[in-house]
């Protein structure tokens, strides 16, 4: 979870699996969590933020010799990350 600077009093939660969706549904039903959809115009901003964070983390990992032993990426994956472009419709 984190903020995408959309609403001061809300965090952004990305559900990536069916298991995660079930957990969120249970929390909503138990009134432990309130949800509302992220507006469509915020989706590309979120994608770009995620890509930027991944690039920063991977850059840090590859500059630390020890960390390289734990994270192995193929040359294809490294090239994809290096050349990844921002989502359409979002200015840098």
C-alpha positions as CSV (number, residue, x, y, z in Angstrom):
1,X,0.0,0.0,0.0
2,X,1.1,3.5,-0.5
3,X,0.0,7.0,-1.5
4,X,-0.3,8.1,-5.1
5,X,-0.9,11.7,-3.9
6,X,-4.5,11.5,-5.1
7,X,-6.4,11.7,-1.7
8,X,-4.6,12.7,1.4
9,X,-6.5,10.4,3.7
10,X,-6.4,7.3,1.4
11,X,-3.7,4.8,0.5
12,X,-3.5,2.9,-2.8
13,X,-3.8,-0.9,-2.6
14,X,-3.1,-3.0,-5.6
15,X,-4.7,-6.5,-5.5
16,X,-2.6,-8.9,-7.6
17,X,-4.1,-12.3,-6.9
18,X,-7.5,-14.0,-6.3
19,X,-6.4,-14.8,-2.8
20,X,-5.6,-11.1,-2.2
21,X,-9.0,-10.1,-3.6
22,X,-10.7,-12.6,-1.2
23,X,-8.9,-11.1,1.7
24,X,-9.9,-7.6,0.8
25,X,-13.5,-8.7,0.3
26,X,-13.5,-10.2,3.8
27,X,-12.0,-7.1,5.3
28,X,-14.7,-4.9,3.6
29,X,-17.5,-7.2,4.7
30,X,-16.1,-7.1,8.3
31,X,-16.1,-3.3,8.0
32,X,-12.4,-3.3,8.8
33,X,-11.6,-1.7,5.5
34,X,-13.2,0.8,3.2
35,X,-12.4,0.8,-0.5
36,X,-13.1,3.0,-3.6
37,X,-11.8,2.5,-7.1
38,X,-8.9,4.5,-8.3
39,X,-10.0,6.9,-11.1
40,X,-9.0,5.7,-14.6
41,X,-6.9,8.8,-15.2
42,X,-4.7,7.8,-12.2
43,X,-3.9,4.3,-13.5
44,X,-1.0,5.4,-15.9
45,X,0.5,7.6,-13.2
46,X,0.5,4.6,-10.8
47,X,2.1,2.4,-13.5
48,X,4.8,4.9,-14.0
49,X,5.4,5.2,-10.3
50,X,5.7,1.5,-10.0
51,X,8.1,1.3,-12.9
52,X,10.2,4.1,-11.5
53,X,10.4,2.4,-8.1
54,X,11.4,-1.0,-9.7
55,X,14.2,0.8,-11.7
56,X,15.5,2.5,-8.5
57,X,15.5,-0.7,-6.5
58,X,17.2,-2.7,-9.2
59,X,19.8,0.0,-9.8
60,X,20.6,-0.1,-6.0
61,X,20.7,-3.9,-6.1
62,X,23.1,-4.0,-9.0
63,X,25.4,-1.4,-7.4
64,X,25.7,-3.6,-4.2
65,X,28.0,-6.6,-4.9
66,X,26.4,-8.7,-2.1
67,X,22.9,-8.1,-3.4
68,X,23.8,-9.4,-6.8
69,X,24.2,-12.9,-5.4
70,X,20.5,-12.9,-4.3
71,X,18.8,-11.4,-7.4
72,X,19.5,-13.0,-10.7
73,X,18.0,-11.4,-13.9
74,X,18.6,-12.6,-17.4
75,X,20.1,-10.2,-19.9
76,X,16.7,-10.0,-21.6
77,X,15.1,-8.8,-18.3
78,X,17.8,-6.3,-17.7
79,X,17.4,-4.9,-21.2
80,X,13.6,-4.7,-20.8
81,X,13.9,-2.8,-17.5
82,X,16.5,-0.4,-18.9
83,X,14.4,0.4,-22.0
84,X,10.9,0.4,-20.3
85,X,8.9,3.5,-21.3
86,X,6.3,5.4,-19.3
87,X,2.7,4.5,-19.9
88,X,0.9,6.5,-22.6
89,X,-0.7,9.8,-21.7
90,X,1.6,10.6,-18.9
91,X,4.2,13.4,-19.1
92,X,7.5,13.0,-17.3
